[in-house]
């Protein structure tokens, strides 16, 4: 995939114009979308965009760029779930 590279890592960037236009660079996949929520995998983790009347105006997975139009209410990163450690690993490790 043709992502921008910065210091040997994929480049991730968010550009928000008002609350109506969002551009995200470093997108790897769009997991789910509807008019109220867009969930995408980026090189910086899972990104969740919430709002109303959300539309994907442009999606280029080759370039890793996504454009969102609509009323944007929230932009959140989801932290990966930590694996549960067993009793022995807590005692001895």
PyMOL Python script that loads the backbone (N, CA, C, O; Angstrom):
from pymol import cmd

cmd.read_pdbstr("""\
ATOM      1  N   UNK A   1       0.833  -1.177   0.000  1.00  0.00           N
ATOM      2  CA  UNK A   1       0.000   0.000   0.000  1.00  0.00           C
ATOM      3  C   UNK A   1       0.877   1.240   0.000  1.00  0.00           C
ATOM      4  O   UNK A   1       1.974   1.230   0.559  1.00  0.00           O
ATOM      5  N   UNK A   2       0.420   2.255  -0.595  1.00  0.00           N
ATOM      6  CA  UNK A   2       1.220   3.459  -0.773  1.00  0.00           C
ATOM      7  C   UNK A   2       0.929   4.495   0.298  1.00  0.00           C
ATOM      8  O   UNK A   2       0.375   5.552  -0.002  1.00  0.00           O
ATOM      9  N   UNK A   3       1.289   4.212   1.532  1.00  0.00           N
ATOM     10  CA  UNK A   3       1.112   5.166   2.611  1.00  0.00           C
ATOM     11  C   UNK A   3       2.270   6.140   2.634  1.00  0.00           C
ATOM     12  O   UNK A   3       3.362   5.830   2.158  1.00  0.00           O
ATOM     13  N   UNK A   4       2.031   7.326   3.190  1.00  0.00           N
ATOM     14  CA  UNK A   4       3.129   8.238   3.437  1.00  0.00           C
ATOM     15  C   UNK A   4       3.934   7.654   4.592  1.00  0.00           C
ATOM     16  O   UNK A   4       3.363   7.112   5.537  1.00  0.00           O
ATOM     17  N   UNK A   5       5.238   7.762   4.520  1.00  0.00           N
ATOM     18  CA  UNK A   5       6.100   7.204   5.559  1.00  0.00           C
ATOM     19  C   UNK A   5       6.865   8.340   6.202  1.00  0.00           C
ATOM     20  O   UNK A   5       7.424   9.198   5.518  1.00  0.00           O
ATOM     21  N   UNK A   6       6.882   8.337   7.529  1.00  0.00           N
ATOM     22  CA  UNK A   6       7.611   9.344   8.281  1.00  0.00           C
ATOM     23  C   UNK A   6       8.454   8.629   9.318  1.00  0.00           C
ATOM     24  O   UNK A   6       7.915   7.933  10.178  1.00  0.00           O
ATOM     25  N   UNK A   7       9.772   8.790   9.249  1.00  0.00           N
ATOM     26  CA  UNK A   7      10.719   8.149  10.164  1.00  0.00           C
ATOM     27  C   UNK A   7      10.547   6.633  10.191  1.00  0.00           C
ATOM     28  O   UNK A   7      10.622   6.024  11.258  1.00  0.00           O
ATOM     29  N   UNK A   8      10.320   6.025   9.046  1.00  0.00           N
ATOM     30  CA  UNK A   8      10.211   4.578   8.940  1.00  0.00           C
ATOM     31  C   UNK A   8       8.859   4.016   9.338  1.00  0.00           C
ATOM     32  O   UNK A   8       8.672   2.801   9.283  1.00  0.00           O
ATOM     33  N   UNK A   9       7.909   4.854   9.737  1.00  0.00           N
ATOM     34  CA  UNK A   9       6.585   4.385  10.142  1.00  0.00           C
ATOM     35  C   UNK A   9       5.523   5.028   9.249  1.00  0.00           C
ATOM     36  O   UNK A   9       5.749   6.081   8.652  1.00  0.00           O
ATOM     37  N   UNK A  10       4.352   4.368   9.170  1.00  0.00           N
ATOM     38  CA  UNK A  10       3.259   4.942   8.396  1.00  0.00           C
ATOM     39  C   UNK A  10       2.831   6.265   9.033  1.00  0.00           C
ATOM     40  O   UNK A  10       2.891   6.429  10.251  1.00  0.00           O
ATOM     41  N   UNK A  11       2.411   7.178   8.213  1.00  0.00           N
ATOM     42  CA  UNK A  11       2.050   8.526   8.640  1.00  0.00           C
ATOM     43  C   UNK A  11       0.556   8.597   8.918  1.00  0.00           C
ATOM     44  O   UNK A  11      -0.254   8.214   8.074  1.00  0.00           O
ATOM     45  N   UNK A  12       0.193   9.081  10.090  1.00  0.00           N
ATOM     46  CA  UNK A  12      -1.213   9.217  10.465  1.00  0.00           C
ATOM     47  C   UNK A  12      -1.497  10.687  10.719  1.00  0.00           C
ATOM     48  O   UNK A  12      -0.766  11.359  11.446  1.00  0.00           O
ATOM     49  N   UNK A  13      -2.581  11.181  10.103  1.00  0.00           N
ATOM     50  CA  UNK A  13      -2.915  12.598  10.243  1.00  0.00           C
ATOM     51  C   UNK A  13      -4.431  12.759  10.214  1.00  0.00           C
ATOM     52  O   UNK A  13      -5.125  12.098   9.440  1.00  0.00           O
ATOM     53  N   UNK A  14      -4.935  13.653  11.074  1.00  0.00           N
ATOM     54  CA  UNK A  14      -6.346  14.033  11.075  1.00  0.00           C
ATOM     55  C   UNK A  14      -6.434  15.522  10.767  1.00  0.00           C
ATOM     56  O   UNK A  14      -5.705  16.321  11.354  1.00  0.00           O
ATOM     57  N   UNK A  15      -7.318  15.898   9.853  1.00  0.00           N
ATOM     58  CA  UNK A  15      -7.568  17.299   9.557  1.00  0.00           C
ATOM     59  C   UNK A  15      -9.068  17.528   9.651  1.00  0.00           C
ATOM     60  O   UNK A  15      -9.842  16.945   8.891  1.00  0.00           O
ATOM     61  N   UNK A  16      -9.478  18.384  10.593  1.00  0.00           N
ATOM     62  CA  UNK A  16     -10.889  18.682  10.799  1.00  0.00           C
ATOM     63  C   UNK A  16     -11.138  20.130  10.421  1.00  0.00           C
ATOM     64  O   UNK A  16     -10.509  21.041  10.960  1.00  0.00           O
ATOM     65  N   UNK A  17     -12.062  20.338   9.489  1.00  0.00           N
ATOM     66  CA  UNK A  17     -12.439  21.682   9.054  1.00  0.00           C
ATOM     67  C   UNK A  17     -13.824  21.974   9.630  1.00  0.00           C
ATOM     68  O   UNK A  17     -14.828  21.419   9.185  1.00  0.00           O
ATOM     69  N   UNK A  18     -13.854  22.861  10.632  1.00  0.00           N
ATOM     70  CA  UNK A  18     -15.113  23.102  11.334  1.00  0.00           C
ATOM     71  C   UNK A  18     -15.538  21.810  11.994  1.00  0.00           C
ATOM     72  O   UNK A  18     -14.724  21.114  12.601  1.00  0.00           O
ATOM     73  N   UNK A  19     -16.798  21.495  11.876  1.00  0.00           N
ATOM     74  CA  UNK A  19     -17.291  20.187  12.326  1.00  0.00           C
ATOM     75  C   UNK A  19     -17.951  19.452  11.172  1.00  0.00           C
ATOM     76  O   UNK A  19     -18.737  18.528  11.379  1.00  0.00           O
ATOM     77  N   UNK A  20     -17.622  19.874   9.943  1.00  0.00           N
ATOM     78  CA  UNK A  20     -18.298  19.327   8.774  1.00  0.00           C
ATOM     79  C   UNK A  20     -17.416  18.483   7.868  1.00  0.00           C
ATOM     80  O   UNK A  20     -17.941  17.657   7.121  1.00  0.00           O
ATOM     81  N   UNK A  21     -16.100  18.652   7.903  1.00  0.00           N
ATOM     82  CA  UNK A  21     -15.224  17.907   6.995  1.00  0.00           C
ATOM     83  C   UNK A  21     -14.039  17.354   7.768  1.00  0.00           C
ATOM     84  O   UNK A  21     -13.348  18.082   8.481  1.00  0.00           O
ATOM     85  N   UNK A  22     -13.814  16.050   7.614  1.00  0.00           N
ATOM     86  CA  UNK A  22     -12.699  15.375   8.277  1.00  0.00           C
ATOM     87  C   UNK A  22     -11.913  14.606   7.230  1.00  0.00           C
ATOM     88  O   UNK A  22     -12.492  13.889   6.414  1.00  0.00           O
ATOM     89  N   UNK A  23     -10.600  14.753   7.253  1.00  0.00           N
ATOM     90  CA  UNK A  23      -9.717  13.969   6.396  1.00  0.00           C
ATOM     91  C   UNK A  23      -8.800  13.164   7.297  1.00  0.00           C
ATOM     92  O   UNK A  23      -8.187  13.711   8.213  1.00  0.00           O
ATOM     93  N   UNK A  24      -8.705  11.867   7.042  1.00  0.00           N
ATOM     94  CA  UNK A  24      -7.867  10.976   7.840  1.00  0.00           C
ATOM     95  C   UNK A  24      -6.866  10.307   6.908  1.00  0.00           C
ATOM     96  O   UNK A  24      -7.256   9.700   5.910  1.00  0.00           O
ATOM     97  N   UNK A  25      -5.580  10.414   7.228  1.00  0.00           N
ATOM     98  CA  UNK A  25      -4.523   9.722   6.486  1.00  0.00           C
ATOM     99  C   UNK A  25      -4.015   8.567   7.344  1.00  0.00           C
ATOM    100  O   UNK A  25      -4.012   8.659   8.571  1.00  0.00           O
ATOM    101  N   UNK A  26      -3.593   7.499   6.713  1.00  0.00           N
ATOM    102  CA  UNK A  26      -3.109   6.316   7.423  1.00  0.00           C
ATOM    103  C   UNK A  26      -4.200   5.292   7.672  1.00  0.00           C
ATOM    104  O   UNK A  26      -4.073   4.459   8.569  1.00  0.00           O
ATOM    105  N   UNK A  27      -5.281   5.342   6.884  1.00  0.00           N
ATOM    106  CA  UNK A  27      -6.395   4.405   7.043  1.00  0.00           C
ATOM    107  C   UNK A  27      -6.027   3.079   6.393  1.00  0.00           C
ATOM    108  O   UNK A  27      -5.564   3.038   5.253  1.00  0.00           O
ATOM    109  N   UNK A  28      -6.237   2.000   7.130  1.00  0.00           N
ATOM    110  CA  UNK A  28      -5.959   0.665   6.608  1.00  0.00           C
ATOM    111  C   UNK A  28      -7.226  -0.054   6.157  1.00  0.00           C
ATOM    112  O   UNK A  28      -7.199  -0.814   5.189  1.00  0.00           O
ATOM    113  N   UNK A  29      -8.348   0.186   6.862  1.00  0.00           N
ATOM    114  CA  UNK A  29      -9.590  -0.498   6.528  1.00  0.00           C
ATOM    115  C   UNK A  29     -10.755   0.235   7.190  1.00  0.00           C
ATOM    116  O   UNK A  29     -10.586   0.831   8.254  1.00  0.00           O
ATOM    117  N   UNK A  30     -11.928   0.195   6.574  1.00  0.00           N
ATOM    118  CA  UNK A  30     -13.149   0.704   7.188  1.00  0.00           C
ATOM    119  C   UNK A  30     -13.933  -0.514   7.652  1.00  0.00           C
ATOM    120  O   UNK A  30     -14.367  -1.331   6.840  1.00  0.00           O
ATOM    121  N   UNK A  31     -14.113  -0.630   8.957  1.00  0.00           N
ATOM    122  CA  UNK A  31     -14.773  -1.803   9.529  1.00  0.00           C
ATOM    123  C   UNK A  31     -16.290  -1.701   9.471  1.00  0.00           C
ATOM    124  O   UNK A  31     -16.978  -2.691   9.224  1.00  0.00           O
ATOM    125  N   UNK A  32     -16.816  -0.474   9.705  1.00  0.00           N
ATOM    126  CA  UNK A  32     -18.269  -0.298   9.733  1.00  0.00           C
ATOM    127  C   UNK A  32     -18.582   1.173   9.510  1.00  0.00           C
ATOM    128  O   UNK A  32     -17.836   2.049   9.950  1.00  0.00           O
ATOM    129  N   UNK A  33     -19.673   1.436   8.834  1.00  0.00           N
ATOM    130  CA  UNK A  33     -20.101   2.828   8.695  1.00  0.00           C
ATOM    131  C   UNK A  33     -21.594   2.917   8.463  1.00  0.00           C
ATOM    132  O   UNK A  33     -22.197   2.058   7.820  1.00  0.00           O
ATOM    133  N   UNK A  34     -22.181   3.984   9.006  1.00  0.00           N
ATOM    134  CA  UNK A  34     -23.557   4.371   8.724  1.00  0.00           C
ATOM    135  C   UNK A  34     -23.626   5.881   8.944  1.00  0.00           C
ATOM    136  O   UNK A  34     -22.590   6.519   9.127  1.00  0.00           O
ATOM    137  N   UNK A  35     -24.800   6.453   8.930  1.00  0.00           N
ATOM    138  CA  UNK A  35     -24.920   7.910   9.034  1.00  0.00           C
ATOM    139  C   UNK A  35     -24.556   8.447  10.416  1.00  0.00           C
ATOM    140  O   UNK A  35     -24.366   9.653  10.570  1.00  0.00           O
ATOM    141  N   UNK A  36     -24.456   7.579  11.424  1.00  0.00           N
ATOM    142  CA  UNK A  36     -24.164   8.023  12.782  1.00  0.00           C
ATOM    143  C   UNK A  36     -22.797   7.647  13.298  1.00  0.00           C
ATOM    144  O   UNK A  36     -22.362   8.183  14.317  1.00  0.00           O
ATOM    145  N   UNK A  37     -22.086   6.721  12.615  1.00  0.00           N
ATOM    146  CA  UNK A  37     -20.816   6.228  13.142  1.00  0.00           C
ATOM    147  C   UNK A  37     -19.966   5.629  12.032  1.00  0.00           C
ATOM    148  O   UNK A  37     -20.471   4.908  11.171  1.00  0.00           O
ATOM    149  N   UNK A  38     -18.677   5.933  12.059  1.00  0.00           N
ATOM    150  CA  UNK A  38     -17.720   5.312  11.144  1.00  0.00           C
ATOM    151  C   UNK A  38     -16.594   4.740  11.996  1.00  0.00           C
ATOM    152  O   UNK A  38     -15.993   5.460  12.793  1.00  0.00           O
ATOM    153  N   UNK A  39     -16.307   3.457  11.833  1.00  0.00           N
ATOM    154  CA  UNK A  39     -15.236   2.790  12.561  1.00  0.00           C
ATOM    155  C   UNK A  39     -14.202   2.343  11.550  1.00  0.00           C
ATOM    156  O   UNK A  39     -14.514   1.628  10.597  1.00  0.00           O
ATOM    157  N   UNK A  40     -12.945   2.779  11.768  1.00  0.00           N
ATOM    158  CA  UNK A  40     -11.891   2.445  10.816  1.00  0.00           C
ATOM    159  C   UNK A  40     -10.622   2.012  11.546  1.00  0.00           C
ATOM    160  O   UNK A  40     -10.357   2.437  12.670  1.00  0.00           O
ATOM    161  N   UNK A  41      -9.852   1.165  10.887  1.00  0.00           N
ATOM    162  CA  UNK A  41      -8.535   0.781  11.384  1.00  0.00           C
ATOM    163  C   UNK A  41      -7.521   1.708  10.751  1.00  0.00           C
ATOM    164  O   UNK A  41      -7.506   1.892   9.534  1.00  0.00           O
ATOM    165  N   UNK A  42      -6.666   2.295  11.588  1.00  0.00           N
ATOM    166  CA  UNK A  42      -5.607   3.159  11.092  1.00  0.00           C
ATOM    167  C   UNK A  42      -4.280   2.614  11.592  1.00  0.00           C
ATOM    168  O   UNK A  42      -4.242   1.696  12.411  1.00  0.00           O
ATOM    169  N   UNK A  43      -3.198   3.184  11.094  1.00  0.00           N
ATOM    170  CA  UNK A  43      -1.886   2.746  11.551  1.00  0.00           C
ATOM    171  C   UNK A  43      -1.628   3.161  12.999  1.00  0.00           C
ATOM    172  O   UNK A  43      -0.647   2.719  13.598  1.00  0.00           O
ATOM    173  N   UNK A  44      -2.506   4.015  13.578  1.00  0.00           N
ATOM    174  CA  UNK A  44      -2.383   4.436  14.976  1.00  0.00           C
ATOM    175  C   UNK A  44      -3.422   3.772  15.873  1.00  0.00           C
ATOM    176  O   UNK A  44      -3.519   4.114  17.052  1.00  0.00           O
ATOM    177  N   UNK A  45      -4.201   2.828  15.340  1.00  0.00           N
ATOM    178  CA  UNK A  45      -5.226   2.136  16.115  1.00  0.00           C
ATOM    179  C   UNK A  45      -6.604   2.333  15.513  1.00  0.00           C
ATOM    180  O   UNK A  45      -6.752   2.934  14.449  1.00  0.00           O
ATOM    181  N   UNK A  46      -7.611   1.820  16.204  1.00  0.00           N
ATOM    182  CA  UNK A  46      -8.990   1.932  15.738  1.00  0.00           C
ATOM    183  C   UNK A  46      -9.520   3.328  16.043  1.00  0.00           C
ATOM    184  O   UNK A  46      -9.422   3.810  17.172  1.00  0.00           O
ATOM    185  N   UNK A  47     -10.083   3.969  15.022  1.00  0.00           N
ATOM    186  CA  UNK A  47     -10.615   5.320  15.144  1.00  0.00           C
ATOM    187  C   UNK A  47     -12.127   5.270  14.959  1.00  0.00           C
ATOM    188  O   UNK A  47     -12.622   4.668  14.006  1.00  0.00           O
ATOM    189  N   UNK A  48     -12.864   5.909  15.880  1.00  0.00           N
ATOM    190  CA  UNK A  48     -14.323   5.933  15.828  1.00  0.00           C
ATOM    191  C   UNK A  48     -14.768   7.380  15.666  1.00  0.00           C
ATOM    192  O   UNK A  48     -14.457   8.231  16.499  1.00  0.00           O
ATOM    193  N   UNK A  49     -15.494   7.649  14.596  1.00  0.00           N
ATOM    194  CA  UNK A  49     -16.028   8.985  14.325  1.00  0.00           C
ATOM    195  C   UNK A  49     -17.540   8.901  14.495  1.00  0.00           C
ATOM    196  O   UNK A  49     -18.192   8.081  13.849  1.00  0.00           O
ATOM    197  N   UNK A  50     -18.103   9.750  15.363  1.00  0.00           N
ATOM    198  CA  UNK A  50     -19.545   9.767  15.582  1.00  0.00           C
ATOM    199  C   UNK A  50     -20.110  11.115  15.166  1.00  0.00           C
ATOM    200  O   UNK A  50     -19.402  12.122  15.149  1.00  0.00           O
ATOM    201  N   UNK A  51     -21.391  11.119  14.833  1.00  0.00           N
ATOM    202  CA  UNK A  51     -22.044  12.349  14.418  1.00  0.00           C
ATOM    203  C   UNK A  51     -23.385  12.057  13.786  1.00  0.00           C
ATOM    204  O   UNK A  51     -24.026  11.054  14.102  1.00  0.00           O
ATOM    205  N   UNK A  52     -23.812  12.936  12.890  1.00  0.00           N
ATOM    206  CA  UNK A  52     -25.071  12.741  12.174  1.00  0.00           C
ATOM    207  C   UNK A  52     -24.865  13.108  10.709  1.00  0.00           C
ATOM    208  O   UNK A  52     -24.053  13.969  10.370  1.00  0.00           O
ATOM    209  N   UNK A  53     -25.612  12.440   9.864  1.00  0.00           N
ATOM    210  CA  UNK A  53     -25.513  12.627   8.410  1.00  0.00           C
ATOM    211  C   UNK A  53     -24.087  12.435   7.901  1.00  0.00           C
ATOM    212  O   UNK A  53     -23.640  13.163   7.014  1.00  0.00           O
ATOM    213  N   UNK A  54     -23.373  11.456   8.459  1.00  0.00           N
ATOM    214  CA  UNK A  54     -21.994  11.197   8.038  1.00  0.00           C
ATOM    215  C   UNK A  54     -21.981  10.462   6.708  1.00  0.00           C
ATOM    216  O   UNK A  54     -22.729   9.505   6.502  1.00  0.00           O
ATOM    217  N   UNK A  55     -21.126  10.920   5.815  1.00  0.00           N
ATOM    218  CA  UNK A  55     -20.965  10.302   4.501  1.00  0.00           C
ATOM    219  C   UNK A  55     -19.479  10.211   4.195  1.00  0.00           C
ATOM    220  O   UNK A  55     -18.708  11.126   4.486  1.00  0.00           O
ATOM    221  N   UNK A  56     -19.097   9.093   3.606  1.00  0.00           N
ATOM    222  CA  UNK A  56     -17.718   8.944   3.142  1.00  0.00           C
ATOM    223  C   UNK A  56     -17.664   9.527   1.743  1.00  0.00           C
ATOM    224  O   UNK A  56     -18.230   8.967   0.805  1.00  0.00           O
ATOM    225  N   UNK A  57     -16.974  10.667   1.607  1.00  0.00           N
ATOM    226  CA  UNK A  57     -16.884  11.332   0.316  1.00  0.00           C
ATOM    227  C   UNK A  57     -15.840  10.709  -0.572  1.00  0.00           C
ATOM    228  O   UNK A  57     -16.039  10.604  -1.783  1.00  0.00           O
ATOM    229  N   UNK A  58     -14.727  10.293   0.004  1.00  0.00           N
ATOM    230  CA  UNK A  58     -13.648   9.692  -0.769  1.00  0.00           C
ATOM    231  C   UNK A  58     -12.946   8.682   0.114  1.00  0.00           C
ATOM    232  O   UNK A  58     -12.656   8.953   1.279  1.00  0.00           O
ATOM    233  N   UNK A  59     -12.676   7.520  -0.447  1.00  0.00           N
ATOM    234  CA  UNK A  59     -11.934   6.485   0.260  1.00  0.00           C
ATOM    235  C   UNK A  59     -10.886   5.940  -0.680  1.00  0.00           C
ATOM    236  O   UNK A  59     -11.208   5.402  -1.740  1.00  0.00           O
ATOM    237  N   UNK A  60      -9.631   6.078  -0.295  1.00  0.00           N
ATOM    238  CA  UNK A  60      -8.536   5.554  -1.088  1.00  0.00           C
ATOM    239  C   UNK A  60      -7.664   4.700  -0.178  1.00  0.00           C
ATOM    240  O   UNK A  60      -6.789   5.219   0.514  1.00  0.00           O
ATOM    241  N   UNK A  61      -7.902   3.384  -0.177  1.00  0.00           N
ATOM    242  CA  UNK A  61      -7.090   2.508   0.658  1.00  0.00           C
ATOM    243  C   UNK A  61      -5.679   2.363   0.099  1.00  0.00           C
ATOM    244  O   UNK A  61      -4.745   2.079   0.849  1.00  0.00           O
ATOM    245  N   UNK A  62      -5.514   2.554  -1.209  1.00  0.00           N
ATOM    246  CA  UNK A  62      -4.171   2.529  -1.781  1.00  0.00           C
ATOM    247  C   UNK A  62      -3.339   3.676  -1.224  1.00  0.00           C
ATOM    248  O   UNK A  62      -2.157   3.502  -0.924  1.00  0.00           O
ATOM    249  N   UNK A  63      -3.951   4.844  -1.087  1.00  0.00           N
ATOM    250  CA  UNK A  63      -3.261   5.997  -0.521  1.00  0.00           C
ATOM    251  C   UNK A  63      -3.467   6.133   0.972  1.00  0.00           C
ATOM    252  O   UNK A  63      -2.809   6.952   1.614  1.00  0.00           O
ATOM    253  N   UNK A  64      -4.387   5.333   1.549  1.00  0.00           N
ATOM    254  CA  UNK A  64      -4.640   5.376   2.979  1.00  0.00           C
ATOM    255  C   UNK A  64      -5.364   6.624   3.425  1.00  0.00           C
ATOM    256  O   UNK A  64      -5.150   7.087   4.546  1.00  0.00           O
ATOM    257  N   UNK A  65      -6.231   7.195   2.567  1.00  0.00           N
ATOM    258  CA  UNK A  65      -6.891   8.445   2.911  1.00  0.00           C
ATOM    259  C   UNK A  65      -8.405   8.297   2.836  1.00  0.00           C
ATOM    260  O   UNK A  65      -8.935   7.624   1.952  1.00  0.00           O
ATOM    261  N   UNK A  66      -9.092   8.938   3.780  1.00  0.00           N
ATOM    262  CA  UNK A  66     -10.540   8.891   3.867  1.00  0.00           C
ATOM    263  C   UNK A  66     -11.058  10.301   4.125  1.00  0.00           C
ATOM    264  O   UNK A  66     -10.499  11.025   4.949  1.00  0.00           O
ATOM    265  N   UNK A  67     -12.132  10.698   3.421  1.00  0.00           N
ATOM    266  CA  UNK A  67     -12.783  11.996   3.614  1.00  0.00           C
ATOM    267  C   UNK A  67     -14.185  11.740   4.140  1.00  0.00           C
ATOM    268  O   UNK A  67     -14.921  10.922   3.587  1.00  0.00           O
ATOM    269  N   UNK A  68     -14.558  12.437   5.211  1.00  0.00           N
ATOM    270  CA  UNK A  68     -15.872  12.308   5.825  1.00  0.00           C
ATOM    271  C   UNK A  68     -16.555  13.668   5.791  1.00  0.00           C
ATOM    272  O   UNK A  68     -15.951  14.679   6.150  1.00  0.00           O
ATOM    273  N   UNK A  69     -17.822  13.696   5.356  1.00  0.00           N
ATOM    274  CA  UNK A  69     -18.645  14.902   5.385  1.00  0.00           C
ATOM    275  C   UNK A  69     -19.829  14.638   6.297  1.00  0.00           C
ATOM    276  O   UNK A  69     -20.293  13.502   6.393  1.00  0.00           O
ATOM    277  N   UNK A  70     -20.327  15.672   6.969  1.00  0.00           N
ATOM    278  CA  UNK A  70     -21.481  15.568   7.854  1.00  0.00           C
ATOM    279  C   UNK A  70     -21.235  16.370   9.113  1.00  0.00           C
ATOM    280  O   UNK A  70     -20.289  17.154   9.178  1.00  0.00           O
ATOM    281  N   UNK A  71     -22.082  16.178  10.119  1.00  0.00           N
ATOM    282  CA  UNK A  71     -21.920  16.873  11.397  1.00  0.00           C
ATOM    283  C   UNK A  71     -21.151  15.949  12.342  1.00  0.00           C
ATOM    284  O   UNK A  71     -21.689  14.947  12.812  1.00  0.00           O
ATOM    285  N   UNK A  72     -19.896  16.291  12.615  1.00  0.00           N
ATOM    286  CA  UNK A  72     -19.015  15.443  13.418  1.00  0.00           C
ATOM    287  C   UNK A  72     -19.142  15.851  14.878  1.00  0.00           C
ATOM    288  O   UNK A  72     -18.922  17.008  15.235  1.00  0.00           O
ATOM    289  N   UNK A  73     -19.503  14.874  15.727  1.00  0.00           N
ATOM    290  CA  UNK A  73     -19.689  15.129  17.153  1.00  0.00           C
ATOM    291  C   UNK A  73     -18.556  14.588  17.995  1.00  0.00           C
ATOM    292  O   UNK A  73     -18.286  15.114  19.075  1.00  0.00           O
ATOM    293  N   UNK A  74     -17.886  13.547  17.526  1.00  0.00           N
ATOM    294  CA  UNK A  74     -16.819  12.962  18.331  1.00  0.00           C
ATOM    295  C   UNK A  74     -15.820  12.187  17.495  1.00  0.00           C
ATOM    296  O   UNK A  74     -16.166  11.565  16.490  1.00  0.00           O
ATOM    297  N   UNK A  75     -14.557  12.240  17.942  1.00  0.00           N
ATOM    298  CA  UNK A  75     -13.475  11.476  17.321  1.00  0.00           C
ATOM    299  C   UNK A  75     -12.729  10.794  18.463  1.00  0.00           C
ATOM    300  O   UNK A  75     -12.143  11.467  19.310  1.00  0.00           O
ATOM    301  N   UNK A  76     -12.748   9.463  18.491  1.00  0.00           N
ATOM    302  CA  UNK A  76     -12.143   8.719  19.600  1.00  0.00           C
ATOM    303  C   UNK A  76     -11.298   7.570  19.077  1.00  0.00           C
ATOM    304  O   UNK A  76     -11.632   6.931  18.079  1.00  0.00           O
ATOM    305  N   UNK A  77     -10.195   7.321  19.774  1.00  0.00           N
ATOM    306  CA  UNK A  77      -9.378   6.148  19.501  1.00  0.00           C
ATOM    307  C   UNK A  77      -9.755   5.071  20.502  1.00  0.00           C
ATOM    308  O   UNK A  77      -9.941   5.343  21.689  1.00  0.00           O
ATOM    309  N   UNK A  78      -9.866   3.860  20.013  1.00  0.00           N
ATOM    310  CA  UNK A  78     -10.184   2.727  20.872  1.00  0.00           C
ATOM    311  C   UNK A  78      -8.887   2.015  21.212  1.00  0.00           C
ATOM    312  O   UNK A  78      -8.122   1.638  20.324  1.00  0.00           O
ATOM    313  N   UNK A  79      -8.645   1.836  22.492  1.00  0.00           N
ATOM    314  CA  UNK A  79      -7.442   1.135  22.930  1.00  0.00           C
ATOM    315  C   UNK A  79      -7.627  -0.366  22.736  1.00  0.00           C
ATOM    316  O   UNK A  79      -8.721  -0.884  22.962  1.00  0.00           O
ATOM    317  N   UNK A  80      -6.573  -1.076  22.321  1.00  0.00           N
ATOM    318  CA  UNK A  80      -6.699  -2.522  22.167  1.00  0.00           C
ATOM    319  C   UNK A  80      -6.913  -3.181  23.525  1.00  0.00           C
ATOM    320  O   UNK A  80      -6.372  -2.741  24.539  1.00  0.00           O
ATOM    321  N   UNK A  81      -7.706  -4.236  23.523  1.00  0.00           N
ATOM    322  CA  UNK A  81      -7.973  -4.966  24.771  1.00  0.00           C
ATOM    323  C   UNK A  81      -6.706  -5.649  25.263  1.00  0.00           C
ATOM    324  O   UNK A  81      -5.973  -6.258  24.484  1.00  0.00           O
ATOM    325  N   UNK A  82      -6.460  -5.543  26.558  1.00  0.00           N
ATOM    326  CA  UNK A  82      -5.305  -6.197  27.160  1.00  0.00           C
ATOM    327  C   UNK A  82      -5.657  -7.654  27.431  1.00  0.00           C
ATOM    328  O   UNK A  82      -6.726  -7.943  27.969  1.00  0.00           O
ATOM    329  N   UNK A  83      -4.763  -8.578  27.063  1.00  0.00           N
ATOM    330  CA  UNK A  83      -5.062  -9.985  27.339  1.00  0.00           C
ATOM    331  C   UNK A  83      -5.091 -10.229  28.841  1.00  0.00           C
ATOM    332  O   UNK A  83      -4.318  -9.637  29.595  1.00  0.00           O
ATOM    333  N   UNK A  84      -5.983 -11.099  29.259  1.00  0.00           N
ATOM    334  CA  UNK A  84      -6.093 -11.427  30.683  1.00  0.00           C
ATOM    335  C   UNK A  84      -4.949 -12.341  31.063  1.00  0.00           C
ATOM    336  O   UNK A  84      -4.628 -13.295  30.355  1.00  0.00           O
ATOM    337  N   UNK A  85      -4.354 -12.037  32.168  1.00  0.00           N
ATOM    338  CA  UNK A  85      -3.236 -12.844  32.637  1.00  0.00           C
ATOM    339  C   UNK A  85      -3.761 -13.890  33.613  1.00  0.00           C
ATOM    340  O   UNK A  85      -4.642 -13.614  34.427  1.00  0.00           O
ATOM    341  N   UNK A  86      -3.202 -15.100  33.515  1.00  0.00           N
ATOM    342  CA  UNK A  86      -3.597 -16.180  34.395  1.00  0.00           C
ATOM    343  C   UNK A  86      -2.964 -16.052  35.773  1.00  0.00           C
ATOM    344  O   UNK A  86      -2.110 -15.195  36.000  1.00  0.00           O
ATOM    345  N   UNK A  87      -3.388 -16.904  36.678  1.00  0.00           N
ATOM    346  CA  UNK A  87      -2.905 -16.845  38.052  1.00  0.00           C
ATOM    347  C   UNK A  87      -1.398 -17.089  38.136  1.00  0.00           C
ATOM    348  O   UNK A  87      -0.708 -16.385  38.873  1.00  0.00           O
ATOM    349  N   UNK A  88      -0.878 -18.061  37.405  1.00  0.00           N
ATOM    350  CA  UNK A  88       0.547 -18.371  37.486  1.00  0.00           C
ATOM    351  C   UNK A  88       1.413 -17.247  36.905  1.00  0.00           C
ATOM    352  O   UNK A  88       2.493 -16.966  37.425  1.00  0.00           O
ATOM    353  N   UNK A  89       0.950 -16.611  35.841  1.00  0.00           N
ATOM    354  CA  UNK A  89       1.743 -15.516  35.269  1.00  0.00           C
ATOM    355  C   UNK A  89       1.751 -14.315  36.206  1.00  0.00           C
ATOM    356  O   UNK A  89       2.722 -13.560  36.234  1.00  0.00           O
ATOM    357  N   UNK A  90       0.676 -14.130  36.973  1.00  0.00           N
ATOM    358  CA  UNK A  90       0.660 -13.037  37.951  1.00  0.00           C
ATOM    359  C   UNK A  90       1.573 -13.355  39.140  1.00  0.00           C
ATOM    360  O   UNK A  90       2.198 -12.450  39.695  1.00  0.00           O
ATOM    361  N   UNK A  91       1.656 -14.623  39.532  1.00  0.00           N
ATOM    362  CA  UNK A  91       2.508 -15.007  40.654  1.00  0.00           C
ATOM    363  C   UNK A  91       3.983 -15.051  40.294  1.00  0.00           C
ATOM    364  O   UNK A  91       4.832 -14.618  41.073  1.00  0.00           O
ATOM    365  N   UNK A  92       4.288 -15.579  39.104  1.00  0.00           N
ATOM    366  CA  UNK A  92       5.694 -15.835  38.737  1.00  0.00           C
ATOM    367  C   UNK A  92       6.222 -14.963  37.612  1.00  0.00           C
ATOM    368  O   UNK A  92       7.389 -15.092  37.243  1.00  0.00           O
ATOM    369  N   UNK A  93       5.425 -14.104  37.070  1.00  0.00           N
ATOM    370  CA  UNK A  93       5.943 -13.406  35.915  1.00  0.00           C
ATOM    371  C   UNK A  93       5.710 -11.984  35.907  1.00  0.00           C
ATOM    372  O   UNK A  93       6.112 -11.297  34.968  1.00  0.00           O
TER     373      UNK A  93
END
""", "prot")
cmd.dss("prot")
cmd.show_as("cartoon", "prot")
cmd.util.cbc("prot")
cmd.orient("prot")
